[in-house]
Amino acid sequence: MAYYEKEEQETVIIYEPETKLWDIYTTVPKHINRLKSEAIATIFDTETDAEGKTIALRIKLEKLPSSYTFNR
């Protein structure tokens, strides 16, 4: 399996008040690469294809950088 089809790709950022954590889940290749390379948090969960390529990523972190945007 390669990356998800364009119409199925998404990035979801949720703040959990109870735990005071940001939960980021993405299937967008550009966002996956950025989150993995910047190492802003520990990876919580990954989904890989048969070849070992990361096709989905979920991280949790305490503080989302105020300048952090995905539209660069």
N, C-alpha and C positions, 0 to 999 in steps of 0.2 A: 504494500500500500504506500502510495506517495502521500504528500500533504493532502489535507482535506480540500475538496473542490472550493472554488472562490465563494460560491453561495452558501457554503457551510462553515466558512471561517468566521471566527469571532474572538473578541477579547472582552472579558468581563472583569471589572474591578469592583469589589464589594468591601465595604467597611463593616466589621462586626463589632458593635459597641460592647457587647458582653466580654469579649476577649481583648478588645482594643487592638485588633489586628486587621491589616489589609489583606484580602484574599484576591489574588490575580490568577485568572485562568485564560489561556489563549491557545488558539489553533492557527494563528496568523504567523507564517514563517518569519517575517521581518521582526515581529514582536518576540517570538521564541528566541531568535538569535540575539537580540538586544538584551533580553532578560538573562540569558545564559552568559553572555560576555561581560556584562556590567557587574554581575555578582552582587546585586543589592540585597539579596536575601538567600536563605537556604531553599533549595528546591524541595517542595513538598511532595510532588507527584509528577511523573512523566508518562507519556504514552509514546511508544516507539513502533515503527513499522518492522517488517520482517528483516530488513537490512540494518536495523539499529538506529535509523534516523529518528530524531525526536519530532513527533507530529502534533503533540499537545503538551502543555506545560502548566503546572500549577505551583505557585509560590505563596507564602504567607510572610508578611513582614510587619514590624511594629510601626514604622514611620515611612510613609510614602513621600519621597522628596517633592517639595513644593514646585520645583521646576520640571518635574517628570512628566513628559508628554510623549505620545506615540506618533505624532504627526511631523516629525523632523525629516 
